[in-house]
Amino acid sequence: MAHLFRGVMVSDGHRTEGTLLRAAQDEAGVPSGVWKGRGLAVVGLMAGDVVSERQAELLL
């Protein structure tokens, strides 16, 4: 799982333990992931909502 976060969420950047995902993405110059697509309302999301770290963990 850790390699997926490095490769996808922080663009192969190194994320120090305890560093929030958003801070690591800012440091790596990676924009936040956002939800896109149809059917998001069914799960309580809207297109353009930022993907939270927990959501990404569950997805990956």
Number of C-alpha atoms within 10 A of each C-alpha: 7 10 9 14 19 16 12 15 22 23 16 13 17 14 18 9 6 6 9 11 17 17 13 19 20 12 13 16 12 16 13 16 17 12 15 13 9 9 11 13 10 8 7 7 14 16 13 11 13 15 15 15 15 9 10 14 13 8 8 10
